[in-house]
Amino acid sequence: MKTSTDKTIYYAQMKSKQDMQSALKVCSPEFQLISPTFNSNLKGEEQVLIGMNRFYELFPDYKVHVEDVIGQNNKVLMTGKVSLTPNSDFLKTNKEFTTAQCQFSANFTFENNMISKEIFVLDLLDLCLQSGWEIEKAAYFFNRK
């Protein structure tokens, strides 16, 4: 993996496999993962691993489908779709959810040839409408401290 775009594709593939240990191999030790959608700002390997493990509990079938990757200087933009289904057991509900296919964008910043920051965004309303998760309940879930 020589280019920043190669590293971001590898990173996305490892996240899709729920293998954050491997994904973090192309990230700096101070890596920061920000997701305004999920009210999340994780810094450093320990926080990222804990946060992503929780995310995978919530969406155990999470998969990334990369459609486009564009890099310039120390920045990379990745777009595509994610498929994910809210986990009823994790949310302590007997509601059956369906799998959502949502557009995403991820902006990456590089320092010293390593990913130093990812900003991951998807439309929470779209996720809720497709999956059957009530938007009020999802918003409460992600905004509680």
N, C-alpha and C positions, 0 to 999 in steps of 0.2 A: 504494500500500500504506500504509494509515493505521494499522491496528490491529496489535497484537502477533500475533494469530491469523493475519492475512493474511501477515505476514512469515514466520511459521513454515511456513505452507503453501508459500509461494514458495521458502523455503530447502529444504524437503523435495523439491519439484519439481526444483530445480536439482541437488540431490544425486542424485536418481534419474536425471537426464540426465548425471551424472558431470561436471557443470560447477561445480566448487567455486569458481572465480573469481567467478561470478555469485552463488552461494550466500553467499559471504562479503560481498557488498555490503550485506546486512542485519545484519551482525555487527560488533561493536566490534573495534578493533585488537587488544585483549587477549583476544579470543574464546578460550574453552577448550572442547574437545570431549573428553568423558570417556565411555569405554565399558568398564565392568567386564567385560562378556562377552569383549571382545577384549584385556583387560589394557592399555588405552590411555588416556593422559592427555596430550592435545596442547594446547599453548598458543601462541597467536599464529598469524598467517597462514602463515608459512613452515612451521612444524611441522604445521599442519593440512593444508596442501597436500601435503606429503611423505607424511604418514600416510594421507591419503585416496587418493592415487595408488597407494600400495602396496595399500590395501584394494581398490581397483578392479582391480588386477592379480590379486588373489586371487579376487575375485568380479566378473568382467567383465560379467555380466548383471544386476547389482544393480538392483532397482527397488523403489520405495516406493509402497505403496497405503494412503493415509491414510483412516482410517475415522471418527475423531473428534478434534476439537480443542476444548479448553476453556481459556479464559484468565481469570485473575483477578489484579488488581494487576499486579505485574511478573513473573508466572509463567504459563507455558502448558504444558499436558499434551497430547501428541499420542499417539494409539494407532492401530494398524492392522497391516498385514502387510507384510513384505518378501519378495521372491522373490530367491533367489541360489543360484548353483551354484559350488562350489569349482573352481578352475582346476587341472587335473591338471598342466599344464606348469609353472605357477608353483610347485607343490608337489613337482615333480620325481618324479612317479609316473606309471605307466601306467594307474592305476585310473580307471575311468569313473564320474563322480559324477552324481547326478540333482539336479534343481532342487528346493530346499526352499521352502516357503511358511511363514514363521514369524511369529507375533505379535511385535510390538515395542511398547515405550513409549519416548517421548522427553520428558524434562522440560527446559524452557527457562527461563532466567532472563534478564530484560531490565534493562539500565541505559541511561539516556539514550535510550530508544526504539530501542535496538539489542540484538540477541541477544548476551549476554555469555557464556553457558554453555549447553551441551547435554549432558545425560546420557542416553546411548542404551543401551537394554538389550534383549536378546533371549535366548532359551533356547538355550544352546550344545548341550545334549544333544538338543533337538528338531532343531536344524540338522543335527547329525551323524546322527541316526536317519533323517531324511528323505533326506539327500543320500548316505548311504553312507560318510561320512568317519568313521573310527574315532575315538571320543572321546579315547582316550589320545594319538593323534597330533595331534588338534586342540588338546588342552590343552597338549601339549608345544610346539606351534607358537606359541601365544599367550603362553606363559609364559617362553619363552627370552628372554634379554636381548640 
